[in-house]
Amino acid sequence: MSRKRRGRHEATIDLTPLIDVVFLLLIFFMVSTNFVRESQLRITLPEAKGEVSENKPDSIELMVDKGGDYAIDGRVMVNGELETLVLALSEAKKKAADDATLIITADANSTHQAVVRAMDAAGRAGLVDLRITTQQPGQDG
């Protein structure tokens, strides 16, 4: 009783339709992505009377919320340690011009310590031109 073995056929999968679907999904997500830069920190600006100045195009924005969290140019920092801020501000300064202005936007209810830490980090990173953002009295921020 000898049996003849049948030849084995290897199973194959045609990947062309799968690749087409992946490319269509990639195109869909690229087209539907929103590229608006939004910060994840909510800030209520303090009020002050003064003249309005224009921001330089090569300025660096440092945001401080009422909980003491920081964001540099819209990117939220992983922690509020001084060393982290100095490194992040140094990297932002490398990307900007040599005479870049640091704009500190702090919440009206943020602690004084958080703002001073931001100013200290700016000084250590070599940023000497500092501005603090406020709003005119009676405006809703």
Residue pairs with C-beta under 8 A, 6 or more apart in sequence:
37 74
38 74
39 63
39 71
39 74
39 76
40 71
40 76
41 63
41 64
41 65
41 69
41 71
41 76
41 107
42 65
42 107
43 63
43 64
43 65
43 66
43 105
43 106
43 107
43 141
44 66
44 107
44 108
44 109
44 141
45 105
45 107
45 108
45 133
45 134
45 135
45 141
46 106
46 108
46 134
46 135
47 108
47 134
47 135
47 136
47 137
47 138
47 139
48 134
48 135
48 136
48 137
49 136
49 137
50 134
53 131
55 101
55 103
56 100
56 101
58 96
58 97
58 99
58 100
58 101
59 96
59 100
59 101
59 102
59 103
59 131
60 72
60 73
60 89
60 92
60 93
60 96
60 100
60 101
60 102
60 103
60 127
61 72
61 73
61 74
61 103
61 105
62 70
62 71
62 72
62 89
62 102
62 103
62 104
62 105
62 118
62 122
63 70
63 71
63 72
63 105
63 106
64 70
64 104
64 105
64 106
64 107
64 110
64 114
64 115
64 118
65 71
65 107
65 110
66 107
66 108
66 109
66 110
67 110
68 80
68 110
68 111
68 113
68 114
69 76
69 77
69 80
70 76
70 77
70 80
70 85
70 114
70 118
71 77
72 85
72 88
72 89
72 92
73 92
75 88
77 84
77 85
77 88
78 84
80 114
80 117
82 117
82 120
82 121
82 124
85 117
85 118
85 121
85 125
86 121
86 124
86 125
89 102
89 121
89 122
89 125
89 127
90 125
90 126
92 100
93 100
93 125
93 126
93 127
99 129
100 127
100 129
101 129
101 130
101 131
102 122
102 127
102 129
102 130
102 131
103 131
103 132
103 133
104 115
104 118
104 119
104 122
104 130
104 131
104 132
104 133
105 132
105 133
106 114
106 115
106 118
106 132
106 133
115 132
119 130
122 130
135 141
